[in-house]
Amino acid sequence: MKHLLVTVLVAALVVACGSESPDQSSGNSATAEKAAAPAVDGEKVYKQYCIACHGLYGDMGASGAFNLQVSALTADERVKVITEGRNAMVSFKTLLNEDQIKAVAAYTMTLKKEGE
């Protein structure tokens, strides 16, 4: 039984490690690294930084926060507001990187009510 377990573990290790070295792999390693990097989760960023004022569904309006469900702003306009701030909303350019800002702006577009 021990020999079978060891054999299975060794086989799993060999399969998991693969046979190609990084130098032999096909494709550009920078491209592969970029493709493997997960996309920024706009919903996660929203829940961390925006939910306190805008609420879970974008309609809370705390501290003068605009209702995102009825906002007519485009995604690009939202990026600008998140980056620079507006009225009572502070700038997030020192807290979030460009990808995070774009991701949260895109996520807020999903909060918009249909037909509004």
TIPA-823736 format. One record per residue (C-alpha): residue number from 0; residue in one letter; chain; x, y, z. Coordinates in steps of 0.02 Angstrom, whole numbers, plus 32768, in hexadecimal, padded with zeros to 4 digits. Layout:
# TIPA-823736
NUM, A, A, X, Y, Z
...
# end
This chain:
# TIPA-823736
0, M, A, 8000, 8000, 8000
1, K, A, 808F, 8077, 802B
2, H, A, 80E2, 8055, 7F83
3, L, A, 8041, 807B, 7F25
4, L, A, 802A, 811F, 7F83
5, V, A, 80DF, 8153, 7F62
6, T, A, 80CD, 8126, 7EA9
7, V, A, 802D, 818C, 7E99
8, L, A, 807B, 8222, 7EF1
9, V, A, 8117, 821C, 7E83
10, A, A, 80AD, 820F, 7DE6
11, A, A, 8043, 82A3, 7E1C
12, L, A, 80E0, 8308, 7E40
13, V, A, 8129, 82E1, 7D94
14, V, A, 8087, 8312, 7D3D
15, A, A, 8076, 83B1, 7DA4
16, C, A, 8128, 83E9, 7D82
17, G, A, 8121, 83C8, 7CC8
18, S, A, 81B3, 839C, 7C59
19, E, A, 81DE, 8445, 7C0B
20, S, A, 8255, 84BD, 7C5D
21, P, A, 8228, 8577, 7C59
22, D, A, 82AB, 8592, 7BD0
23, Q, A, 825E, 850B, 7B62
24, S, A, 81AA, 8541, 7B72
25, S, A, 8157, 8585, 7AD7
26, G, A, 8123, 863B, 7AD2
27, N, A, 8162, 86D7, 7B25
28, S, A, 8171, 86C8, 7BE1
29, A, A, 8137, 877D, 7BF9
30, T, A, 809B, 8759, 7B93
31, A, A, 8079, 86BA, 7BF5
32, E, A, 8091, 8717, 7C99
33, K, A, 801A, 87A1, 7C63
34, A, A, 7F98, 8723, 7C29
35, A, A, 7FA5, 86C7, 7CCE
36, A, A, 7F8C, 8765, 7D34
37, P, A, 7ED8, 8771, 7D6F
38, A, A, 7E6F, 8804, 7D36
39, V, A, 7E45, 8886, 7DB9
40, D, A, 7D9F, 8860, 7E0C
41, G, A, 7D3C, 8902, 7E04
42, E, A, 7CB7, 88C0, 7E7A
43, K, A, 7D3A, 8897, 7EFD
44, V, A, 7D88, 8945, 7EEE
45, Y, A, 7CDA, 8994, 7EF7
46, K, A, 7CAF, 8934, 7F94
47, Q, A, 7D53, 8967, 7FE6
48, Y, A, 7D53, 8A21, 7FBB
49, C, A, 7CA7, 8A59, 7F7F
50, I, A, 7C21, 89F9, 7FDD
51, A, A, 7C29, 8A67, 8079
52, C, A, 7BE3, 8AFD, 801A
53, H, A, 7B8F, 8AB3, 7F80
54, G, A, 7B4A, 8A15, 7FD1
55, L, A, 7B48, 8962, 7F91
56, Y, A, 7AD5, 898C, 7EFF
57, G, A, 7B16, 8A3C, 7EDD
58, D, A, 7A7C, 8A94, 7F20
59, M, A, 7AA5, 8ABA, 7FD6
60, G, A, 7AD9, 8B6F, 7FC2
61, A, A, 7B37, 8B82, 8066
62, S, A, 7B9D, 8C22, 8079
63, G, A, 7B53, 8C68, 7FD9
64, A, A, 7B88, 8BD3, 7F6E
65, F, A, 7B30, 8BD0, 7EC6
66, N, A, 7AB5, 8B45, 7E9F
67, L, A, 7B15, 8AD7, 7E25
68, Q, A, 7A76, 8A7D, 7DEE
69, V, A, 7A38, 8B1A, 7D96
70, S, A, 7ADE, 8B6B, 7D67
71, A, A, 7AEC, 8B9E, 7CB0
72, L, A, 7BAA, 8BA0, 7CB6
73, T, A, 7C07, 8B33, 7C39
74, A, A, 7C8E, 8ABB, 7C72
75, D, A, 7D15, 8B37, 7C3D
76, E, A, 7CC0, 8BC3, 7C9D
77, R, A, 7CB7, 8B53, 7D36
78, V, A, 7D72, 8B2F, 7D26
79, K, A, 7D90, 8BEB, 7D29
80, V, A, 7D22, 8C05, 7DC3
81, I, A, 7D73, 8B74, 7E20
82, T, A, 7E20, 8BB2, 7DF1
83, E, A, 7E08, 8C6B, 7E12
84, G, A, 7D76, 8C6F, 7E8B
85, R, A, 7CDB, 8CDC, 7E7E
86, N, A, 7C75, 8D40, 7EFB
87, A, A, 7C81, 8CE0, 7FA0
88, M, A, 7CD6, 8C49, 7F4F
89, V, A, 7D91, 8C43, 7F6A
90, S, A, 7E11, 8C15, 7EE5
91, F, A, 7E46, 8B5F, 7EE5
92, K, A, 7EE0, 8B76, 7E77
93, T, A, 7F55, 8B5B, 7F0A
94, L, A, 7EF5, 8AC3, 7F4D
95, L, A, 7ECE, 8A64, 7EAD
96, N, A, 7F33, 8A3F, 7E12
97, E, A, 7EF2, 8A5E, 7D62
98, D, A, 7EB5, 89AB, 7D4A
99, Q, A, 7E56, 89AE, 7DEF
100, I, A, 7E05, 8A55, 7DC3
101, K, A, 7DCF, 8A15, 7D17
102, A, A, 7D8F, 8973, 7D63
103, V, A, 7D27, 89CA, 7DE9
104, A, A, 7CE3, 8A45, 7D68
105, A, A, 7CAE, 89B3, 7CFB
106, Y, A, 7C60, 895C, 7D91
107, T, A, 7BFA, 89F6, 7DBE
108, M, A, 7BB0, 89F0, 7D0E
109, T, A, 7B63, 8948, 7D3D
110, L, A, 7B07, 899B, 7DCF
111, K, A, 7AA6, 8A0C, 7D58
112, K, A, 79EC, 89E8, 7D4E
113, E, A, 79AD, 89B4, 7CA2
114, G, A, 7952, 8A3D, 7C44
115, E, A, 7999, 8ACB, 7CAD
# end
